[in-house]
Amino acid sequence: MAKRKLTESEIQCALDDSDDEQIFSHQSHSDDDDGNFCVDSCSDRESNATEQASEDEDEQLWSDSDDIPLQDFISMKTFEGRDGTKWTSEPEKQRKTPRHNIIRGDLHKVVLLPGQYEADPVDSFKLFLNENILENIVIHTNSEAQRVQQLQWKDIDTTELQAFIGLLLTIGVNKQGGVDFREHWDPIFGNPIFRATMGKNRFANILRFLRFDDKTTRSLRRSRDKLAPIRELWEGVNQNLRKFYLPGENLTIDEQLVPFRGRVSFKQYLPSKPDKYGMKIWWTCDSKRSYPLCGIPYLGKEGGSRAENLAFNVVYQLCEPYFRSNRNITFDNYFTSIEIAKTV
């Protein structure tokens, strides 16, 4: 196609047409902006109306609450128990543990006195069943045996008593508590360690006359304490348990049923336990190592009447050695009460 030169009139007409298109497009954009502005302004008015209504409702609530006394307004969130204790439905805010409640130092360890050492399990066992306890057992056992057998009895000493205890532990480790003790000395089926340690008749005599207290004064003490036959031994072992171990920051209190079917007045029957019959003992233990720190046996009714505040007295006695030591003590709902929470 041949090119030709545009005239001035044609150029002017083309410029006029482009200006009209720009004006039309600008007007169309402005119309859209006006529509958007209208929608935005309507939504703003609706939100402002909603906020104003909510503010009016709040003002109405506050104006209504002004008529309620302050004591009644606080009582809406609190409850009062039968004993007058007030409880709140809102928990307290969690706070950072105070510095004085943080225990520092090396915990969970055996504390030995100067000159003592822990070389083997026998030395560890002697820390708790020490020479003083063994001497008392020897004295009371010889006294009872001499009263019955007189000249036929050969006095026992601490070395022979330790051998006797070792044989009892061997029976327990082998889980042969229900076996007649005479079978352990059988030359074919018995354990040779029994025949090598002592004779069968000697073991039977020690088992018969073994005593832990003075029998001549037992009746008087037993009228006040059902645990009189072993009270001295029990207290001595409890003191050694606390003396030679430094517990951690967390302790627990719970009960234990020691299997026993002998004749004692405070034997318990708990069907929920694996061994339904036994003696119930409350213990304080280190929660990390399960180390027993102190135990209190349950002796049943004292003087024919049920003990009052039993749970409180048990927790108080078990926690007393650790008052003001910043330790955390956990126990179940049986021991939980407002009184113990305020005291301990």
BELDAVEN-V199995 format. One record per residue. N is the residue number from 1. RES is the residue in three letters. PHI is phi in whole degrees, 0 to 359 (999 if undefined). PSI is psi in radians with two decimals (none if undefined). D_FIRST is the distance of its C-alpha to the first C-alpha in Angstrom with 2 decimals. Layout:
BEGIN
n=N res=RES phi=PHI psi=PSI d_first=D_FIRST
n=N res=RES phi=PHI psi=PSI d_first=D_FIRST
END
This chain:
BEGIN
n=1 res=MET phi=999 psi=2.42 d_first=0.00
n=2 res=ALA phi=277 psi=2.35 d_first=3.82
n=3 res=LYS phi=275 psi=2.53 d_first=6.46
n=4 res=ARG phi=228 psi=2.80 d_first=9.59
n=5 res=LYS phi=273 psi=2.27 d_first=13.09
n=6 res=LEU phi=288 psi=2.57 d_first=14.86
n=7 res=THR phi=273 psi=2.96 d_first=18.08
n=8 res=GLU phi=293 psi=-0.59 d_first=21.42
n=9 res=SER phi=292 psi=-0.68 d_first=22.05
n=10 res=GLU phi=294 psi=-0.71 d_first=18.96
n=11 res=ILE phi=296 psi=-0.69 d_first=20.00
n=12 res=GLN phi=293 psi=-0.67 d_first=23.53
n=13 res=CYS phi=295 psi=-0.68 d_first=22.74
n=14 res=ALA phi=295 psi=-0.70 d_first=20.97
n=15 res=LEU phi=295 psi=-0.68 d_first=24.07
n=16 res=ASP phi=295 psi=-0.69 d_first=26.40
n=17 res=ASP phi=296 psi=-0.71 d_first=24.91
n=18 res=SER phi=294 psi=-0.64 d_first=25.34
n=19 res=ASP phi=294 psi=-0.66 d_first=28.87
n=20 res=ASP phi=296 psi=-0.69 d_first=29.77
n=21 res=GLU phi=295 psi=-0.71 d_first=28.74
n=22 res=GLN phi=296 psi=-0.68 d_first=30.89
n=23 res=ILE phi=294 psi=-0.73 d_first=33.77
n=24 res=PHE phi=296 psi=-0.75 d_first=33.66
n=25 res=SER phi=294 psi=-0.68 d_first=33.68
n=26 res=HIS phi=297 psi=-0.69 d_first=36.49
n=27 res=GLN phi=294 psi=-0.69 d_first=38.49
n=28 res=SER phi=296 psi=-0.70 d_first=38.17
n=29 res=HIS phi=296 psi=-0.69 d_first=39.46
n=30 res=SER phi=294 psi=-0.62 d_first=42.28
n=31 res=ASP phi=296 psi=-0.72 d_first=43.27
n=32 res=ASP phi=297 psi=-0.72 d_first=43.57
n=33 res=ASP phi=298 psi=-0.67 d_first=45.64
n=34 res=ASP phi=295 psi=-0.65 d_first=47.91
n=35 res=GLY phi=294 psi=-0.76 d_first=48.49
n=36 res=ASN phi=298 psi=-0.74 d_first=49.39
n=37 res=PHE phi=298 psi=-0.65 d_first=51.66
n=38 res=CYS phi=294 psi=-0.75 d_first=53.40
n=39 res=VAL phi=296 psi=-0.78 d_first=54.04
n=40 res=ASP phi=298 psi=-0.75 d_first=55.34
n=41 res=SER phi=294 psi=-0.59 d_first=57.57
n=42 res=CYS phi=292 psi=-0.76 d_first=59.04
n=43 res=SER phi=295 psi=-0.66 d_first=59.85
n=44 res=ASP phi=298 psi=-0.71 d_first=61.42
n=45 res=ARG phi=294 psi=-0.66 d_first=63.60
n=46 res=GLU phi=294 psi=-0.78 d_first=64.73
n=47 res=SER phi=296 psi=-0.71 d_first=65.66
n=48 res=ASN phi=297 psi=-0.64 d_first=67.48
n=49 res=ALA phi=293 psi=-0.69 d_first=69.41
n=50 res=THR phi=296 psi=-0.79 d_first=70.38
n=51 res=GLU phi=298 psi=-0.69 d_first=71.57
n=52 res=GLN phi=294 psi=-0.64 d_first=73.52
n=53 res=ALA phi=293 psi=-0.74 d_first=75.18
n=54 res=SER phi=296 psi=-0.69 d_first=76.18
n=55 res=GLU phi=296 psi=-0.67 d_first=77.58
n=56 res=ASP phi=296 psi=-0.69 d_first=79.53
n=57 res=GLU phi=295 psi=-0.75 d_first=80.93
n=58 res=ASP phi=299 psi=-0.75 d_first=81.95
n=59 res=GLU phi=297 psi=-0.64 d_first=83.61
n=60 res=GLN phi=293 psi=-0.71 d_first=85.42
n=61 res=LEU phi=297 psi=-0.83 d_first=86.63
n=62 res=TRP phi=297 psi=-0.65 d_first=87.83
n=63 res=SER phi=294 psi=-0.61 d_first=89.52
n=64 res=ASP phi=290 psi=-0.68 d_first=91.26
n=65 res=SER phi=290 psi=-0.34 d_first=92.28
n=66 res=ASP phi=294 psi=-0.44 d_first=93.81
n=67 res=ASP phi=281 psi=-0.26 d_first=96.49
n=68 res=ILE phi=273 psi=2.31 d_first=97.44
n=69 res=PRO phi=298 psi=2.68 d_first=99.97
n=70 res=LEU phi=297 psi=-0.67 d_first=98.88
n=71 res=GLN phi=296 psi=-0.68 d_first=101.50
n=72 res=ASP phi=289 psi=-0.60 d_first=100.27
n=73 res=PHE phi=294 psi=-0.65 d_first=96.65
n=74 res=ILE phi=289 psi=-0.63 d_first=97.61
n=75 res=SER phi=293 psi=-0.28 d_first=99.73
n=76 res=MET phi=296 psi=-0.46 d_first=96.66
n=77 res=LYS phi=253 psi=0.09 d_first=95.61
n=78 res=THR phi=236 psi=2.71 d_first=99.09
n=79 res=PHE phi=231 psi=2.61 d_first=101.71
n=80 res=GLU phi=244 psi=2.25 d_first=105.43
n=81 res=GLY phi=279 psi=-3.14 d_first=107.55
n=82 res=ARG phi=293 psi=-0.55 d_first=111.07
n=83 res=ASP phi=271 psi=0.14 d_first=112.56
n=84 res=GLY phi=92 psi=-0.02 d_first=110.63
n=85 res=THR phi=287 psi=2.35 d_first=107.92
n=86 res=LYS phi=259 psi=2.33 d_first=104.53
n=87 res=TRP phi=242 psi=2.62 d_first=101.34
n=88 res=THR phi=247 psi=2.52 d_first=97.76
n=89 res=SER phi=281 psi=-0.23 d_first=94.86
n=90 res=GLU phi=255 psi=2.19 d_first=92.47
n=91 res=PRO phi=291 psi=2.69 d_first=92.96
n=92 res=GLU phi=290 psi=2.65 d_first=93.48
n=93 res=LYS phi=291 psi=2.41 d_first=90.62
n=94 res=GLN phi=292 psi=2.29 d_first=90.68
n=95 res=ARG phi=243 psi=2.74 d_first=91.88
n=96 res=LYS phi=292 psi=2.48 d_first=91.91
n=97 res=THR phi=300 psi=2.18 d_first=95.14
n=98 res=PRO phi=300 psi=2.70 d_first=97.48
n=99 res=ARG phi=296 psi=-0.62 d_first=98.42
n=100 res=HIS phi=285 psi=-0.17 d_first=102.09
n=101 res=ASN phi=264 psi=0.10 d_first=101.28
n=102 res=ILE phi=261 psi=2.09 d_first=99.72
n=103 res=ILE phi=274 psi=2.25 d_first=102.27
n=104 res=ARG phi=244 psi=2.70 d_first=101.97
n=105 res=GLY phi=116 psi=3.10 d_first=103.75
n=106 res=ASP phi=275 psi=1.99 d_first=104.39
n=107 res=LEU phi=251 psi=3.12 d_first=105.07
n=108 res=HIS phi=56 psi=0.92 d_first=105.92
n=109 res=LYS phi=217 psi=2.75 d_first=108.53
n=110 res=VAL phi=278 psi=2.27 d_first=112.23
n=111 res=VAL phi=257 psi=1.98 d_first=114.33
n=112 res=LEU phi=255 psi=2.53 d_first=117.32
n=113 res=LEU phi=282 psi=2.81 d_first=120.29
n=114 res=PRO phi=303 psi=2.30 d_first=121.33
n=115 res=GLY phi=92 psi=-0.17 d_first=122.93
n=116 res=GLN phi=264 psi=2.67 d_first=121.38
n=117 res=TYR phi=212 psi=2.75 d_first=118.82
n=118 res=GLU phi=243 psi=1.53 d_first=116.91
n=119 res=ALA phi=269 psi=-0.70 d_first=117.30
n=120 res=ASP phi=213 psi=3.04 d_first=117.33
n=121 res=PRO phi=301 psi=-0.52 d_first=117.38
n=122 res=VAL phi=295 psi=-0.75 d_first=121.18
n=123 res=ASP phi=296 psi=-0.66 d_first=120.98
n=124 res=SER phi=295 psi=-0.68 d_first=118.35
n=125 res=PHE phi=294 psi=-0.62 d_first=120.61
n=126 res=LYS phi=290 psi=-0.32 d_first=123.56
n=127 res=LEU phi=296 psi=-0.60 d_first=121.65
n=128 res=PHE phi=263 psi=-0.66 d_first=121.88
n=129 res=LEU phi=253 psi=1.32 d_first=125.16
n=130 res=ASN phi=279 psi=-3.07 d_first=126.96
n=131 res=GLU phi=296 psi=-0.65 d_first=130.56
n=132 res=ASN phi=298 psi=-0.75 d_first=131.85
n=133 res=ILE phi=294 psi=-0.75 d_first=130.64
n=134 res=LEU phi=296 psi=-0.68 d_first=132.04
n=135 res=GLU phi=297 psi=-0.72 d_first=135.39
n=136 res=ASN phi=296 psi=-0.70 d_first=135.72
n=137 res=ILE phi=296 psi=-0.72 d_first=135.03
n=138 res=VAL phi=297 psi=-0.78 d_first=137.64
n=139 res=ILE phi=298 psi=-0.85 d_first=140.27
n=140 res=HIS phi=290 psi=-0.59 d_first=139.83
n=141 res=THR phi=292 psi=-0.79 d_first=139.66
n=142 res=ASN phi=296 psi=-0.66 d_first=142.85
n=143 res=SER phi=297 psi=-0.76 d_first=144.61
n=144 res=GLU phi=292 psi=-0.71 d_first=143.86
n=145 res=ALA phi=293 psi=-0.69 d_first=144.78
n=146 res=GLN phi=292 psi=-0.54 d_first=148.08
n=147 res=ARG phi=293 psi=-0.58 d_first=148.96
n=148 res=VAL phi=267 psi=-0.91 d_first=148.61
n=149 res=GLN phi=264 psi=-0.35 d_first=149.51
n=150 res=GLN phi=57 psi=-1.94 d_first=151.55
n=151 res=LEU phi=286 psi=-0.35 d_first=152.84
n=152 res=GLN phi=283 psi=-0.21 d_first=150.62
n=153 res=TRP phi=268 psi=2.36 d_first=147.40
n=154 res=LYS phi=257 psi=2.16 d_first=145.94
n=155 res=ASP phi=301 psi=2.48 d_first=143.97
n=156 res=ILE phi=268 psi=2.63 d_first=140.24
n=157 res=ASP phi=240 psi=3.11 d_first=138.42
n=158 res=THR phi=294 psi=-0.57 d_first=134.82
n=159 res=THR phi=294 psi=-0.79 d_first=133.98
n=160 res=GLU phi=292 psi=-0.58 d_first=135.17
n=161 res=LEU phi=294 psi=-0.69 d_first=133.43
n=162 res=GLN phi=295 psi=-0.66 d_first=130.11
n=163 res=ALA phi=295 psi=-0.70 d_first=130.68
n=164 res=PHE phi=297 psi=-0.77 d_first=131.37
n=165 res=ILE phi=296 psi=-0.65 d_first=128.15
n=166 res=GLY phi=298 psi=-0.68 d_first=126.26
n=167 res=LEU phi=293 psi=-0.66 d_first=127.55
n=168 res=LEU phi=297 psi=-0.71 d_first=126.50
n=169 res=LEU phi=294 psi=-0.63 d_first=122.98
n=170 res=THR phi=297 psi=-0.71 d_first=122.91
n=171 res=ILE phi=297 psi=-0.71 d_first=123.77
n=172 res=GLY phi=292 psi=-0.71 d_first=120.96
n=173 res=VAL phi=296 psi=-0.69 d_first=118.37
n=174 res=ASN phi=280 psi=0.02 d_first=119.32
n=175 res=LYS phi=55 psi=0.87 d_first=119.13
n=176 res=GLN phi=241 psi=0.57 d_first=122.70
n=177 res=GLY phi=295 psi=-0.48 d_first=124.03
n=178 res=GLY phi=271 psi=0.05 d_first=125.19
n=179 res=VAL phi=269 psi=2.48 d_first=127.13
n=180 res=ASP phi=299 psi=2.25 d_first=130.89
n=181 res=PHE phi=299 psi=-0.44 d_first=131.47
n=182 res=ARG phi=294 psi=-0.41 d_first=134.17
n=183 res=GLU phi=289 psi=-0.36 d_first=131.58
n=184 res=HIS phi=290 psi=-0.34 d_first=130.07
n=185 res=TRP phi=262 psi=0.20 d_first=133.27
n=186 res=ASP phi=294 psi=2.27 d_first=133.19
n=187 res=PRO phi=294 psi=-0.34 d_first=133.68
n=188 res=ILE phi=257 psi=-0.89 d_first=131.11
n=189 res=PHE phi=260 psi=-0.19 d_first=128.45
n=190 res=GLY phi=280 psi=2.88 d_first=128.96
n=191 res=ASN phi=278 psi=2.22 d_first=127.10
n=192 res=PRO phi=299 psi=-0.41 d_first=129.13
n=193 res=ILE phi=295 psi=-0.49 d_first=128.37
n=194 res=PHE phi=291 psi=-0.80 d_first=130.68
n=195 res=ARG phi=292 psi=-0.50 d_first=133.67
n=196 res=ALA phi=281 psi=-0.37 d_first=133.02
n=197 res=THR phi=273 psi=-0.95 d_first=132.92
n=198 res=MET phi=201 psi=2.93 d_first=136.00
n=199 res=GLY phi=283 psi=2.83 d_first=138.22
n=200 res=LYS phi=294 psi=-0.75 d_first=137.57
n=201 res=ASN phi=292 psi=-0.66 d_first=140.66
n=202 res=ARG phi=297 psi=-0.76 d_first=139.91
n=203 res=PHE phi=299 psi=-0.72 d_first=136.39
n=204 res=ALA phi=294 psi=-0.68 d_first=137.87
n=205 res=ASN phi=292 psi=-0.73 d_first=140.42
n=206 res=ILE phi=296 psi=-0.73 d_first=137.84
n=207 res=LEU phi=296 psi=-0.54 d_first=135.63
n=208 res=ARG phi=285 psi=-0.72 d_first=138.64
n=209 res=PHE phi=258 psi=0.15 d_first=139.83
n=210 res=LEU phi=296 psi=2.13 d_first=136.50
n=211 res=ARG phi=225 psi=2.66 d_first=136.65
n=212 res=PHE phi=240 psi=0.07 d_first=134.50
n=213 res=ASP phi=208 psi=3.03 d_first=136.93
n=214 res=ASP phi=280 psi=1.98 d_first=140.64
n=215 res=LYS phi=290 psi=-0.42 d_first=141.83
n=216 res=THR phi=292 psi=-0.48 d_first=144.98
n=217 res=THR phi=251 psi=0.17 d_first=142.98
n=218 res=ARG phi=292 psi=-0.70 d_first=140.13
n=219 res=SER phi=300 psi=-0.68 d_first=141.51
n=220 res=LEU phi=292 psi=-0.76 d_first=141.57
n=221 res=ARG phi=289 psi=-0.57 d_first=138.06
n=222 res=ARG phi=289 psi=-0.41 d_first=136.72
n=223 res=SER phi=293 psi=-0.42 d_first=137.84
n=224 res=ARG phi=254 psi=-0.37 d_first=135.27
n=225 res=ASP phi=218 psi=2.05 d_first=132.64
n=226 res=LYS phi=290 psi=-0.34 d_first=131.73
n=227 res=LEU phi=266 psi=0.32 d_first=130.21
n=228 res=ALA phi=304 psi=-0.67 d_first=133.50
n=229 res=PRO phi=298 psi=-0.45 d_first=134.06
n=230 res=ILE phi=231 psi=0.25 d_first=130.89
n=231 res=ARG phi=299 psi=-0.76 d_first=130.10
n=232 res=GLU phi=297 psi=-0.75 d_first=131.12
n=233 res=LEU phi=295 psi=-0.74 d_first=129.02
n=234 res=TRP phi=297 psi=-0.80 d_first=126.01
n=235 res=GLU phi=294 psi=-0.65 d_first=126.02
n=236 res=GLY phi=296 psi=-0.75 d_first=126.45
n=237 res=VAL phi=293 psi=-0.67 d_first=123.44
n=238 res=ASN phi=298 psi=-0.73 d_first=121.32
n=239 res=GLN phi=296 psi=-0.70 d_first=122.12
n=240 res=ASN phi=291 psi=-0.56 d_first=121.20
n=241 res=LEU phi=297 psi=-0.72 d_first=117.87
n=242 res=ARG phi=283 psi=-0.51 d_first=116.83
n=243 res=LYS phi=289 psi=-0.65 d_first=118.43
n=244 res=PHE phi=254 psi=0.31 d_first=116.62
n=245 res=TYR phi=214 psi=2.33 d_first=113.04
n=246 res=LEU phi=258 psi=1.86 d_first=110.50
n=247 res=PRO phi=287 psi=2.92 d_first=108.15
n=248 res=GLY phi=279 psi=-2.86 d_first=104.52
n=249 res=GLU phi=276 psi=-0.21 d_first=102.96
n=250 res=ASN phi=242 psi=2.16 d_first=102.70
n=251 res=LEU phi=238 psi=2.76 d_first=105.83
n=252 res=THR phi=228 psi=2.65 d_first=106.41
n=253 res=ILE phi=235 psi=2.20 d_first=109.39
n=254 res=ASP phi=202 psi=3.10 d_first=110.04
n=255 res=GLU phi=254 psi=2.73 d_first=112.85
n=256 res=GLN phi=224 psi=2.41 d_first=114.08
n=257 res=LEU phi=253 psi=1.87 d_first=116.40
n=258 res=VAL phi=277 psi=2.10 d_first=118.65
n=259 res=PRO phi=301 psi=2.23 d_first=119.93
n=260 res=PHE phi=197 psi=2.28 d_first=123.69
n=261 res=ARG phi=238 psi=0.36 d_first=126.07
n=262 res=GLY phi=283 psi=-2.95 d_first=129.33
n=263 res=ARG phi=258 psi=1.65 d_first=131.72
n=264 res=VAL phi=224 psi=2.61 d_first=130.50
n=265 res=SER phi=284 psi=-0.30 d_first=130.44
n=266 res=PHE phi=252 psi=0.42 d_first=126.87
n=267 res=LYS phi=291 psi=2.39 d_first=125.19
n=268 res=GLN phi=250 psi=2.67 d_first=121.94
n=269 res=TYR phi=239 psi=1.94 d_first=120.23
n=270 res=LEU phi=238 psi=1.78 d_first=116.44
n=271 res=PRO phi=294 psi=-0.33 d_first=114.87
n=272 res=SER phi=280 psi=-0.20 d_first=111.35
n=273 res=LYS phi=270 psi=2.70 d_first=112.35
n=274 res=PRO phi=301 psi=-0.81 d_first=112.49
n=275 res=ASP phi=261 psi=1.91 d_first=116.20
n=276 res=LYS phi=286 psi=-0.44 d_first=117.46
n=277 res=TYR phi=247 psi=2.43 d_first=120.83
n=278 res=GLY phi=169 psi=-2.96 d_first=121.36
n=279 res=MET phi=255 psi=2.24 d_first=121.80
n=280 res=LYS phi=270 psi=2.29 d_first=119.01
n=281 res=ILE phi=230 psi=2.30 d_first=118.12
n=282 res=TRP phi=268 psi=2.31 d_first=115.67
n=283 res=TRP phi=235 psi=2.57 d_first=113.91
n=284 res=THR phi=255 psi=2.16 d_first=111.88
n=285 res=CYS phi=231 psi=2.68 d_first=109.55
n=286 res=ASP phi=285 psi=2.17 d_first=106.92
n=287 res=SER phi=291 psi=-0.41 d_first=103.65
n=288 res=LYS phi=273 psi=-0.76 d_first=102.07
n=289 res=ARG phi=257 psi=-0.07 d_first=105.00
n=290 res=SER phi=58 psi=0.57 d_first=106.96
n=291 res=TYR phi=276 psi=2.23 d_first=110.03
n=292 res=PRO phi=284 psi=2.27 d_first=112.92
n=293 res=LEU phi=255 psi=-0.68 d_first=114.12
n=294 res=CYS phi=200 psi=2.46 d_first=116.70
n=295 res=GLY phi=228 psi=2.54 d_first=118.03
n=296 res=ILE phi=232 psi=2.02 d_first=120.12
n=297 res=PRO phi=284 psi=2.53 d_first=121.79
n=298 res=TYR phi=273 psi=2.10 d_first=122.00
n=299 res=LEU phi=255 psi=0.16 d_first=125.70
n=300 res=GLY phi=77 psi=-2.72 d_first=125.47
n=301 res=LYS phi=288 psi=2.34 d_first=127.61
n=302 res=GLU phi=257 psi=2.14 d_first=129.98
n=303 res=GLY phi=69 psi=0.44 d_first=133.30
n=304 res=GLY phi=81 psi=0.04 d_first=132.33
n=305 res=SER phi=233 psi=2.64 d_first=129.45
n=306 res=ARG phi=288 psi=2.43 d_first=125.73
n=307 res=ALA phi=292 psi=2.40 d_first=124.50
n=308 res=GLU phi=272 psi=2.54 d_first=122.67
n=309 res=ASN phi=53 psi=0.81 d_first=119.28
n=310 res=LEU phi=297 psi=-0.82 d_first=119.17
n=311 res=ALA phi=298 psi=-0.73 d_first=115.45
n=312 res=PHE phi=296 psi=-0.79 d_first=115.71
n=313 res=ASN phi=295 psi=-0.66 d_first=118.76
n=314 res=VAL phi=295 psi=-0.86 d_first=117.19
n=315 res=VAL phi=296 psi=-0.69 d_first=113.96
n=316 res=TYR phi=296 psi=-0.77 d_first=115.91
n=317 res=GLN phi=293 psi=-0.66 d_first=118.26
n=318 res=LEU phi=287 psi=-0.53 d_first=115.48
n=319 res=CYS phi=270 psi=-0.30 d_first=113.29
n=320 res=GLU phi=304 psi=-0.73 d_first=116.09
n=321 res=PRO phi=296 psi=-0.25 d_first=116.05
n=322 res=TYR phi=242 psi=0.35 d_first=112.35
n=323 res=PHE phi=296 psi=2.47 d_first=112.47
n=324 res=ARG phi=59 psi=0.47 d_first=110.47
n=325 res=SER phi=256 psi=0.08 d_first=108.88
n=326 res=ASN phi=62 psi=0.52 d_first=105.34
n=327 res=ARG phi=264 psi=2.68 d_first=105.01
n=328 res=ASN phi=262 psi=2.20 d_first=103.18
n=329 res=ILE phi=243 psi=2.17 d_first=105.44
n=330 res=THR phi=248 psi=2.34 d_first=104.01
n=331 res=PHE phi=212 psi=2.88 d_first=106.08
n=332 res=ASP phi=276 psi=-3.08 d_first=105.51
n=333 res=ASN phi=290 psi=-0.27 d_first=106.07
n=334 res=TYR phi=296 psi=-0.63 d_first=109.76
n=335 res=PHE phi=268 psi=-0.18 d_first=110.50
n=336 res=THR phi=282 psi=2.29 d_first=107.98
n=337 res=SER phi=201 psi=2.85 d_first=109.43
n=338 res=ILE phi=294 psi=-0.66 d_first=108.99
n=339 res=GLU phi=297 psi=-0.76 d_first=112.29
n=340 res=ILE phi=288 psi=-0.53 d_first=111.37
n=341 res=ALA phi=293 psi=-0.65 d_first=107.93
n=342 res=LYS phi=283 psi=-0.50 d_first=109.63
n=343 res=THR phi=274 psi=-0.85 d_first=112.37
n=344 res=VAL phi=272 psi=none d_first=110.61
END
